[in-house]
Amino acid sequence: MKEILEQFQNEAEYRALLEGFREGHTPCIVSGMCDSSRPFLVAALLRDLGKKGLVVVSEEKDAHALREILGLFFARVLVFTARDFVFENVSAYSKEWEQERLQVLQRVAAGDYDVVLAVPDALMQYTMPRSVLEASTLRFERGARLSTEEACARLSAMGYARAELVEGAGQFALRGGILDVFSPQYPEPFRVDFFGDEIDLIGFFDVLSQRRSENSDAVCAVPCSELLPDEAAYGRAEAQIEALLARFAGE
């Protein structure tokens, strides 16, 4: 596949485009290309520039199709999806897309990506600042001191739901000195064994069999919600509601 990208170097237009990017002459317009060649142009530019990339496409289906092709050249291709909004009174709703967005944001903040694919809607939606994301990430490391009470309180504030048994992303469970957490950025949940207030053992486990699959020295739990209100935020909301009620003259 590398031979395909090297063919672009034979084109004077591509060399001019590449030089323009290097000199910062952006934005620019590229025309006259068929749809099937565009992913290879993107891959060639990112490879020759030696930089990480953000590619904006019109629809999410195009982003997933582009990921399949760019995945042939780059190991870490992420899709930043748009967030779904629920405007009805429901007892429960899925936060899958929200958690996928947070997973991508966490990897971008850590520099763990090569290319990010997104649609305009996803880029225009508000999300938490990077400083809040990093401050809200909970790190578990063998030998570190952390009480189970503090860990559970932090996880609840990060949007995790407490359950009897962890079955899906965004849940945690505590049984004695064993804490199970399913953070969105991992394909499997992880188990933390405490010896008093010290982290003694960390390992990932299978949801169905509940057996450990591999051990780890350190893991991170990222937030499960893009909206993490603190006490100050609740206070401001309460004050605004009271001000609106005071102005209301109807029944």
Disulfide bonds with the S-S distance in Angstrom:
none
